[in-house]
Amino acid sequence: MRIKHSKYKNTGLIYELLVKQVTSDLIARQESPAISILRKYFSGNGVLVQEHRLYKTLSEATNLSTSKADSLLSEVRKLAGKINLQELKDVKYRLISEIRQGYDLEQFFGTTVSNYRTFAAIYCLLEADRSQDVVEPESILSNKVTLLESMTGKLVLEPEDMTKEVLREFSTYDRDLRLATFKILLERFNEEFKDLLPEQKNLLKQIISLGSTRGLKGYLNEEISRLKSTLTEMLTRIPKGIERIKLQEAIKMLEPLENSEKVTDAHLVKLLQFYDLQNELLNLS
């Protein structure tokens, strides 16, 4: 049997798409159901959070030696086997249902994710381990190679050697634990949405993870103070003229939130825009 990659069941991909959707909603100055969905399903220590950690571990691993990457991959696959599959299936069903209530699924899953291929390989490999069907070693080979090359940044083995390694690994498994999946086809990416700056991504993570308004307000004020200091220092490098005057006026807008002030989308959008400004100035220097 062959397992087709399912974007609707890929925990790592869904998380990334939700984070991007939050940004898209904020920039459009509209309510973002994605924020409450992220807080509900990707906080705490439920089965979905446990699986997302595995995706995160593999997708963010870089510059490892081949042996370390292989060991890490093996450990993640073992941990994935300990997750309650029925509970995971039920949670994913509810998650997609809530996403469908807030967004058009075709548009939602059409957004570009730079490491889509890695997420797809993780999904197919984990699902392969969980299946009770007989596996085709070639399909496991394709996904394992994709992940090892992502984690090491280089070709890990010649095809003939990798095939022998996969066959050796499979010879140790019970036949009922094997399964097949097909080679992953790259999805056509939606070019309308660009990748975010690191600071913008971190802001979104804070929006999702900080449960209290006070905590989020504290983070925003710290970032406002840092940005104001950075832009003021950059101001000294800009010759007198219209651009300098514009930057001076922009810096005046970076005022911390008062204790009684409520955090709104406008505050978040302004901070996202100032990150863009900071990046443009850094590229000019």
C-alpha positions in Angstrom: 0.0 0.0 0.0 1.1 3.6 -0.7 0.4 6.4 1.7 -0.4 9.7 0.1 0.8 12.8 1.9 -2.1 14.6 3.5 -1.8 18.4 4.2 -4.9 18.1 6.3 -3.2 15.7 8.7 0.3 17.1 8.7 0.7 18.7 12.2 3.9 20.6 11.4 2.5 22.1 8.2 -0.8 23.1 9.8 1.0 24.9 12.6 3.1 26.9 10.1 0.1 27.8 8.1 -1.8 29.0 11.2 1.1 31.2 12.1 1.2 32.7 8.6 -2.6 33.2 8.7 -2.3 35.2 11.9 0.1 37.6 10.2 -2.1 37.8 7.1 -5.2 38.6 9.2 -3.3 41.2 11.3 -2.0 43.0 8.2 -5.5 43.0 6.7 -6.7 44.4 10.0 -9.3 41.7 10.5 -10.2 39.3 13.3 -7.9 36.3 13.4 -9.5 33.0 14.4 -6.1 31.4 13.9 -4.9 32.9 17.2 -7.5 31.2 19.3 -7.0 28.0 17.3 -3.3 28.0 18.0 -3.8 28.7 21.7 -6.4 25.9 22.0 -4.6 23.1 20.1 -0.9 24.0 20.4 -0.5 24.7 24.0 -0.2 22.4 27.0 1.0 18.8 26.5 -1.7 17.1 24.5 -1.1 14.6 21.8 -1.1 17.2 19.0 1.5 19.3 20.9 3.6 16.1 21.4 3.6 15.4 17.7 4.3 19.0 16.8 7.4 18.9 18.9 8.6 15.9 16.9 8.0 17.8 13.6 9.8 20.9 15.1 12.8 18.8 16.2 13.4 17.4 12.8 12.5 20.4 10.7 14.7 22.8 12.7 17.7 20.4 13.0 20.6 21.7 10.8 24.3 21.2 10.2 24.3 17.8 12.0 26.7 15.0 11.2 25.2 12.2 9.3 25.4 9.8 12.3 23.8 12.4 14.6 21.0 13.1 12.1 20.3 9.4 11.7 20.3 8.9 15.5 17.9 11.8 16.0 15.6 10.6 13.3 15.5 7.1 14.9 14.7 8.6 18.3 11.9 10.8 16.9 10.3 7.8 15.2 10.4 5.8 18.4 8.7 8.7 20.3 6.1 9.0 17.7 5.2 5.4 18.2 4.2 6.2 21.8 1.5 8.8 20.9 -2.1 7.6 21.2 -3.1 7.4 17.5 -6.9 7.4 18.1 -6.7 10.4 20.3 -4.4 12.2 17.8 -6.9 11.4 15.0 -9.8 12.8 16.9 -7.9 16.0 17.8 -6.9 16.6 14.2 -10.5 16.1 13.1 -11.6 18.8 15.5 -8.7 21.1 14.5 -9.6 21.0 10.8 -13.2 21.5 11.6 -12.4 24.7 13.5 -10.1 25.9 10.7 -12.9 25.3 8.2 -15.2 27.5 10.2 -12.8 30.4 10.0 -11.2 30.0 6.6 -11.6 28.6 3.1 -9.6 25.4 3.3 -8.4 25.6 -0.3 -7.0 29.1 0.2 -5.6 28.2 3.7 -3.7 25.2 2.5 -2.5 27.1 -0.6 -0.2 29.4 1.3 3.5 29.0 0.7 5.6 27.2 3.4 9.3 27.2 2.6 10.1 23.8 4.2 7.0 22.0 2.8 9.1 19.2 1.5 10.6 18.5 4.9 7.2 18.5 6.6 5.8 16.1 4.0 8.7 13.7 4.4 8.3 13.7 8.2 4.6 13.0 7.8 5.1 10.1 5.4 7.8 8.5 7.4 5.9 8.7 10.7 2.8 7.3 9.1 4.9 4.6 7.6 6.0 3.5 11.0 2.4 3.5 12.3 0.9 1.5 9.5 0.1 -2.2 9.7 0.6 -2.7 5.9 3.6 -4.1 4.1 6.1 -1.4 3.1 8.0 -0.7 -0.1 11.6 0.2 0.9 12.0 2.6 -2.0 9.4 5.0 -0.6 11.0 4.9 2.9 14.3 5.6 1.2 13.0 8.7 -0.5 11.6 10.2 2.8 14.6 9.3 4.9 17.0 10.8 2.4 15.0 14.0 2.3 15.2 14.4 6.0 18.8 13.4 6.5 19.9 15.8 3.7 17.8 18.6 5.4 19.4 18.0 8.8 23.0 17.7 7.4 22.9 20.1 4.5 24.6 17.6 2.2 24.0 14.4 0.3 24.2 11.7 3.0 24.9 8.5 1.0 25.2 7.3 -2.6 21.8 5.8 -3.7 23.2 2.3 -3.7 24.5 2.6 -0.1 21.3 4.3 1.1 19.2 1.5 -0.3 21.3 -1.1 1.5 21.0 0.9 4.7 17.2 1.1 4.4 16.9 -2.6 3.6 19.1 -3.4 6.6 16.9 -1.3 8.8 13.7 -2.9 7.5 15.0 -6.4 8.0 14.8 -5.7 11.8 11.2 -4.8 11.7 8.1 -6.9 12.1 6.4 -7.3 8.7 3.1 -6.0 10.1 4.7 -2.7 11.0 5.8 -1.9 7.5 4.1 0.3 4.9 4.5 2.1 1.7 4.3 5.7 0.6 4.9 7.4 -2.7 7.6 9.9 -3.7 6.6 13.4 -2.6 5.6 15.8 -5.4 6.3 19.4 -4.6 3.1 21.5 -4.3 2.7 24.6 -6.4 3.4 27.4 -4.0 1.3 30.5 -3.6 3.6 33.4 -4.4 1.4 36.1 -3.0 2.6 35.5 0.6 6.3 36.2 1.4 8.4 34.7 4.2 8.5 36.7 7.4 11.5 38.4 9.1 12.8 36.5 12.2 11.5 39.3 14.4 8.0 39.1 12.9 7.9 35.4 13.4 8.9 35.8 17.0 6.2 38.4 17.6 3.6 35.9 16.3 5.0 33.2 18.6 4.6 35.6 21.5 1.0 36.4 20.5 0.2 32.7 20.5 2.2 31.6 23.6 1.6 34.5 26.0 -1.8 33.8 27.6 -2.2 37.0 29.5 -2.6 40.5 28.1 -0.1 41.8 30.6 2.6 39.4 29.4 2.0 40.4 25.8 2.0 44.1 26.6 5.4 43.6 28.4 6.9 42.0 25.4 5.6 44.7 23.1 7.0 47.4 25.3 10.4 45.7 25.3 10.4 45.5 21.5 9.2 49.1 21.2 12.0 50.3 23.4 14.6 48.2 21.5 13.3 49.4 18.1 13.3 53.0 19.2 16.9 52.7 20.4 18.0 50.9 17.2 16.3 53.3 14.8 17.6 56.4 16.8 21.1 55.0 16.4 20.5 54.5 12.7 19.2 58.1 12.4 22.7 59.4 13.0 24.0 57.7 9.8 21.3 59.3 7.6 22.2 62.6 6.0 20.0 65.6 6.6 17.0 65.6 4.3 13.5 64.3 3.7 14.4 60.7 4.6 15.9 61.8 7.9 12.9 63.9 8.8 10.5 61.0 7.9 12.5 58.6 10.1 12.4 61.1 13.0 8.7 61.4 12.8 8.4 57.6 12.6 10.5 57.1 15.7 8.1 59.5 17.6 5.3 57.0 17.0 7.2 54.3 19.0 5.7 55.0 22.3 5.2 52.2 25.0 1.7 51.1 25.9 0.2 52.5 29.1 -0.8 50.1 31.9 -4.4 50.9 31.2 -4.1 50.6 27.5 -5.5 47.5 25.7 -3.4 45.6 23.2 -5.1 45.9 19.8 -4.4 44.6 16.2 -3.2 48.2 15.4 -0.3 47.8 17.9 0.7 44.5 16.4 0.5 45.7 12.8 2.5 48.8 13.6 5.3 46.7 15.2 5.3 44.4 12.1 5.7 47.4 9.9 8.5 48.8 12.0 10.4 45.5 11.7 10.2 46.0 8.0 11.5 49.5 8.3 14.4 48.3 10.5 15.3 45.6 7.9 15.3 48.1 5.0 17.6 50.4 6.9 20.0 47.6 7.8 20.1 46.6 4.1 21.0 50.2 3.2 23.8 50.5 5.7 
